[in-house]
Amino acid sequence: MNLADSFKAYDVRGIEDETINADVALAVGFAFATVTGADRVLVGGDMRPSSEAYVAAFSRGAAAAGADVEHLGLISTDMLYHASGVLNAPGVVFTASHNPAGYNGIKMSRAAAVPISAETGLADIQTLAQGYLDAGFVESVPDTGEVSQRDTLTDYAEYLRSLVDLSGIRPLKVVVDAGNGMAGYTTPAVLGDKVLDALPIEIIPLYFELDGTFPNHPANPIEPANLVDLQAAVRHHGADIGLAFDGDADRCFVIDDRGEPVTPSAITAMVAVR
């Protein structure tokens, strides 16, 4: 398998069993631990059918290189960056973001959530991993790492809530279209009462069932056609706002109380002011 088909400038994206598979994940795990020089790495995955197997293979590779591996379980991309920053450890998440079913990929960061690009280590990881693939094996170091589990969902939700003063929040009705992606997992934790005390927010869920085949519509809110259900639900329920997320829940589009899209430039300006 030629990794040039899946390695991009800032991450890895490929078609399952064609340009990315468990062997690639194992080789990347070994290379990632080697290039970052870390004694501990974090790894998690989204809800795509292949993510669990890829996480397991990556873990074997990273442990073979001598790194201890902490499984974060089901995570969004933002959950990886939060954990990498708080725990000061490099990590990866297996996800293909807004790509359709049949794809998977890898987003990576160094310790403290410092991004990895082709110029800052991704190309080196590709070169090493390609060598392991071509050789057909990775050679374990004498002291292999151990694999453990860590749940970061509550810490992630607490952190996001801490960014905003919620003491004066008014009751809100919010429609959320998760597109069968990871927002179906994170939204009840951040905005609901899954792991923290309830807020005065009524969540009206659309497509919260985690399903990497995306049976309702692609989890890509950039495309106007994928916002139609959310817009209709906002109008039908008389909601204050609608939120549409992509597959790994690191991209969000906003619908106003009239059911109309809010330009991302306006959202960026509001965030900048805060």
N, C-alpha and C positions, 0 to 999 in steps of 0.2 A: 504494500500500500504506500502510495506516494503522499507524504504529508503536505507537500506543496498544494495539494488540492483542498486542504482543510484549514491550514494555518493562514490567518489573515494578518493585517497590520496590528490589530489590538486584541484579537481573541482567536478562537478556533470554531469553525462552523462546518459541519459535514452532513452527508446523507448516511443514515444508519446502515451499517453493513456494506457500504460502498466506499465511502471516504473516511469513515470513523467507525471504530468497533472497540471491543473490550481489549484487544491486543494493543491498539493505539493508546487507550486509557492507561494500561499498565506501563507502557514505555514512557508515556508523558509523566506518570507519577514518579518514576525513577529519575527522569531528567529534571523534573521540577524541583525535587528535593536536592538534587546535585547542584543545579544552577543557583538556587536561592541559598544553599548552604545551611538550611534550617535544620534544627534538631527537633522541631515540631511543625507539622502542617495541618491545616484545616481543610475539610472537604465535605461537600453536601451536594444535593441535586434537586432538580425540579420534578414535576409530576409526569414527565415523558416516560414512556414504557421502558426505554433503555437506560434511564439515568441510574437506577439502583445497581444494575450490573456494572456500569461504567465506574461508579463510585467505588465499588468493591475492588475492581481491577486496579484503579488508580491507587487505592490504599495499599494493595499488595506491592505495587511498584515503589511507592514512597517508603514503605517499611523496609523493603529490600535494600534501599539506599541508605538506611540507617536512621530515618526520621520517625519519630513517634507521630501517629496519625490520630486526629480527633474527628470522628464522624459527627457532623452537625445535623444529619438527617435531612428531612424535607426543608429546603430553604429557598427564599427568593435571592436574587442577586444582591439586593440591598442588605439582606441579612448576612451574607458573606462579608461585605465590606464593613458592616458594623462589628462583626466578630473579629475580623482581622485587625481593626483599629483598637478595639477594647483589649483584646488578648495579645496584641503586638506580635502576631504570627502570620506568615504567608498562607494563602489558601486558594482554593478553586471551587467553583460551582459548575456542575454539569447542567447546561441549559442551552437552548438555541433561541432564547429570547422570543422575538415575534415571528420567527420562521414557522412555516406550517408543519403539520404532522409529517413524520418520517425524517426529520432533521434532529440533530443534537449537536452539542458543542461544549466548549470550555471557556469560562471567563476566569482570569487569574489576577492575583494581587500579591505584592510583596508584603512584608510585615507593615503594620500601621496603615493598611489599605492603600499603599502606594501602587499605582497602576503599573502593569507590565505591558510593554509594547515591543515591536520588532527591534527597536533600537536599544531597549533596556532589559533584554533577556529572553524575549519570546523567540527570536531567531536562534539563540543558543539552545533553548529547550527543543526547538524543532530539529536542529542538527543532531543533538544527542539522541533524541527519541527515534529519529530515522535510522541511526546507526544500530540501535537496539532491535528495531523491527527487521532491518536487513540481516542482522546476525541470527535472528530467531530466538533470542533469549536475553535476559538481563542477569548479571552475575551479582548475587547478593554479597553485601559486605559482611564481615564476621559478626558484628553486633547489629542485628536487625532491630527495627523499631517495633513498638507495641501499638495496638489499635484500641482506642477507647471511644466512648460516646459522650456527647455534650449537647444539651438542649439550650438554645439561646433565644427562643421565641419570646419569653417573658422579658428578658433583658432588652431585647430589641424593641418591644412594644413600649416599655417604660422609657427608653431613650427617646423614641419619637414623640411621645406625649410630653416629655420634658422640654422639647423645643418650642412649645407654645404655652402661653398662660391660659389654662383651661378653667380658671376660677370663675370667670363670668360667662361661660359658654351658655348660649340660649338653646332651647330644644330645636333640634334639626331633624329633618327627614331627608335621608341620603340614599339614592339608588346607586348601587355599585355593580358594574358589569365586570366580572372577573374573567370572562371568556374561557372558563374552565381551566384557568391558569393559577399561578401561585397566590394571586390576590384573594382567592377563595380560602386560603389558609391564613394569610396575614391580616386581612381586614377584620375578621371577628376578634383577633387579638389586639389590634391597635385601636379600632373604633368601637368594638363591642366589649362584651364581658367574658370572653373566653379565658383570659388569664389575669385580667385586671378588673378593678371596680367598673361598673357600668357608667357610661357617660349619657347625658340626655340626648342621645342620638338614636333615631329609629333607622336601622339599616334595612333596606329593601334589596335583597340579593338577586342578582341575575347570574346564572351559570357559575355557581360556587363549587360545583362538583369537580374535583380534580380529575382531569381527563386529557392526557396528552394527544389524543386523536382529534380534539377540538370539534365536537359534534355539532355545535350550534353556529359558530362562526369563527374565523381565524382570530387569534388573540393579538390583533394588530390594530390599535386604535387610530393609527395614522390614516387608514383607509376609511373614508366617510361611510361606506356601506356597512362597516362593522360598528358604527355608532347608532344605527337606525333603531335597534331594539331598546337601547338605553334612552334615546331621545323620547321614544313613545312612552316608556315607563315613567320618566320624569313628568311628562304631561299628564298621564293617567292618574298618577298618585298625588299630584300636586306637590312634588318634592321641592326642596330648597336647592338641591344641587345633584348632579350626576357625575360619577367617576368611572372612567373606563381604563383598564389596565392591560398591558401586554402580558405575554406568557410568563415572564420571570418577575413581573410586578415592579420593574424599575422604571417604567414609563407610564405616565398617567395623563389622560386627556379629560378636560372638564366640560360639563354641560350645564348651562345656567338654568334658572327656574322656569324659563320659557321653553326649554328643550332645545336651545341653540348652542352650538359649540362656542367655547371661549378661546380666543386666539392664544396659543402658547406664549406669545410675546407678553400678553397682559399678565399671565400667571407668573412668568419670570420676573416681571417688574414688581409684582406684589411680594414675591418671595424676597427679592432684593431689598425692598423697603423694610421688611421685618428683620 
